[in-house]
Amino acid sequence: MKSVKNTNVIDDVPPKLFSTPAEWFEALYDDIQQAKSMIYIEIYRINNDPVGRKVVRLLSEKCKQGLDVKVLVDSWGSKNDNDLFKPITDNKGEVRYFDKIKLSFDFISKNHQRNHRKIIIFDHNILHFGSANITEYSKTWRESILRVEGSIALTFKKILLDNWRIASLEFYKKRKYLKTIKIAGFEIVRDIPSIYNQKIKKQFERDIRRAKKSIAIVTPYFLPNYKLRRQLIMAAKKGVDVVVYIPQQSDVRLVDYIRDKYLGFLSSKKIQFLLFQPDNLHAKLLLIDQEYFSIGSSNFDYRSFRYMHEIMLFGKHPGIGSLISGYIEDLKQDCLPFDFDQWKNRPALHKILGWLLTPFRHLLNSASSGGSRCSPFLFSRLG
C-alpha cells in the first residue's frame, strides 16, 4: 500500500461523499438536469415510488432532448417494472433488466446471483458510485456515495457497458469480467458469482494483513468467513486498532441474530464494535491507517462475496481519503460501543435463532423486495 499518484484521473473539482440518500438525490437530480450528452445507470433498485418516478421523469426529459440514456437494473431488485420505465423507453431511451428470474433445475442457486452494483455516469466525465439505491424508503439511512469528476468515469463506463452486454446472457467468458483494473494507483476490483474466486474478499484479506496502525470497517451486514475473522483477530493481536461499525439493528433481523453470535468472542479478541443508533447503516467502507480506502457496493459477508455482482474501488487519494476519514469521525458520534454484558443477556430466542440460522448464512441475500424482506427464495436484504 505504498503512496501513489492518481490525481490525473480525477479532476480538480473536489470529490464529494454523500452520507444520506436525501442529500445524494438532490445532487443526482441536478446532474441529470445538467447532462449534455449521455447518462448511464447501473443499479440494483429503482423503486416505483416518488423518488424513483422523479428520476425516471428527469431521464425521460433527457431522452426527448436526444441524450444517450441507458438504465440497467437488477430484475429482482426492480421487479421488471415496465410501467415505471415506460417514459424512458417511449422516448428512445434503453432499459435492461439484469438476469431475469428463471425456472430451471437449479432455480435457487442461479436466481440468487444478483447484480448489486451502483454506478452512474454523466457526460463521460462524472461518476456517482457507492452503496445507495434509488428508493424513497431509504432516504434517512446512512449510506456512502462518492461523486467525482475526471477520466476515471470512462473506466467505470466501460465496466457498466460490460454488464450491459451480459445482462441477459446465461454463459459468457467470466475471466474477462473478473479482471482487476489498475488505473493511476487505483484498483477497481470486480466480483461475479463464484465460490472460488471472491476477489473482493481476497483483497480485503490482503489489506487487513498489511495494516500497521488502524482498520475501520463500515458495513450493514457483518458476516465474515473464518479467514477474515482470523485476519482481524491477528491484526488486533499485533496492536492494530480494529473498529467495526454496524447498525444496532439492520433492516434484516435474521442477519443480526447470526452476526450477534460472533460479537462476544470477537470483542474478547480486542476487536471493537460501534453500533449505529439513529437508523439503518447501509454504507460500505474500509479505511486502513487513515489513508488507504475502499468504497463501493460489497457488504462484508458471505452473500456479497459468493453470489453477487459487486464492485469496489481501492486506493489512496488525499481528497477521497480525507472525506472517508471525516465520514467515520462523524459516524462515531451516532454510535454506542458494544456492551458485552448486554450481549450475554440477550433473549434466549435470539441466541437460538443465531445458532439455527448459521448454516444458512451464505443464503442471506444482499437483495430483496423493499420493506417486506421476503426474497423469492429464502431470506433477503435490501441491497
BELQUI-V314106 format. One record per helix or strand of 3 or more residues. SS is the DSSP state (hx for helix, st for strand). FROM is the first residue (numbers start at 1). LEN is the number of residues. Records with the same first field share a line. If there is no record, write none. Layout:
BEGIN
SS->FROM-LEN  FROM-LEN
END
This chain:
BEGIN
hx->7-3  21-14  50-15  82-8  107-5  152-15  174-5  199-12  226-12  253-16  302-6  318-15  340-5  348-16
st->16-5  38-6  68-7  94-5  119-4  126-5  142-8  181-3  186-6  214-5  241-7  272-5  285-4  292-5  309-8  335-3
END
